[in-house]
């Protein structure tokens, strides 16, 4: 690891135990969206189901080790279907609308850019 600051300030300490990396439980999906956002979804479920403001704040700002892994099963059961089907196979109307919005925003941006460059450098 990069320990130059620890050596510089005299705070270096040899690690006693081997760190463990990775997930606490295997995910049920290979969806890259679920792999990236599952913790936020699980945290949202947990916050919604936790009573009291103090419990919610402790859950949000607490250690990940204190998080109940049972919330993953609830989140996977409820939202995994959405993450694995909707985002990979959206309705054709949604694809059309999003494509039109993208095209229109790019056309508008190009027009604004052209106006800006005309004002900046002059020209026709």
N, C-alpha and C positions, 0 to 999 in steps of 0.2 A: 504494500500500500504506500501511498504518498504521505510520508511522516515528517517532512521537513519542518512544518510548523511546530509539531510536538518536540522535535529535537531543539529547535530554536528557542522555544519558551520553557523547555525543561519539563514538559508535561507528558513525555513519552512513558508508557507503561506496557510491558509485555502482556499479550493476551493470554489469559488462563485457559479459556475453553475455545474450541473451534466454533466459529459462527455458522449458523444454519440459515441458508437462503432458500427462498421459494415460497410456494403456497402452503397453507396449512392443510388444505384438502384439494384434491384434484377437481378441476372444472369439468362440467358435463358437456361442454361445447368447445369446438375448435374455432368459433367465430372470433375474428380479431377484435371486433367491437366489444364483445362480451369479455374477452381477456383484458382489455384495457379499462373498461368501465364497470366491471362487476363489483368492485369494492364500493364505488360511489352509490350504486344501486342498492347494495346490501346495507350500506350506511343509512340511506334514505328510508328503507324499510325499518331498520332498527330504531331510528329516531322517531318515525311515525308511531311505532308500537310501544315505545318507552314512555311511561307516565312521568310527569313532572319535568319542570324546566331544568332542575339541577341534574337529573338523570340524563337528559338530552345533551346538555353541555358536556358532562363527563364522557358521554359516549363519543361525541364529536372530537373533543380535544384530548381524550384519554389515549392509552397505549393500544396498539392493535392487538396485543395479546389478551386484553380484557374484552375484546369483541366476541360475542357469542357466534360460533360458526353455524348455528342452526338457522340463522337468517339467510345464509347462502342457499339453503334448500328452498326456502320460501321465495327468494328472489328468482332463483332458477326456474322454479315451477311457474311463476307468474310472468316474468319478462323475458325469459330465454327464448320463448317462441317468437316474440316480437323482434328480438335482436337477430335471430337466425333466419327468419322468413321475410319480414318487412324490409329490412335494410338490404337484403340480397336479392329479393324478388318483389320490388314495389309494384303497385298497380300501374298499368300502362298510362293512365291519365295523369298520375303523379309524375311519371317520367316526362311526359309531354309538357306539363306545366313547369316543372323545374328546368327543362331544357329551354323553354321560351323565356323564362325569367333570366336565365344565364345569358342567353343571346341578347336580350334587351339591355341588360346591365352592361354587357361588354360594348354594345353599340353606343349606349349613352356615355360610357367612360371614354370611348374613342372620340366621340363628338366633343366632350369637355376638354380632352387633351388637345385636340386640334384647335379649339378656341383659345386655350391657354397659350399654346405655342405661337398662334397668330398675334396675340397681344404682346407676348414677350419679345418676339423677333420681328414683328411686322409682316407684311406680305399679303397675298391675296387669298 
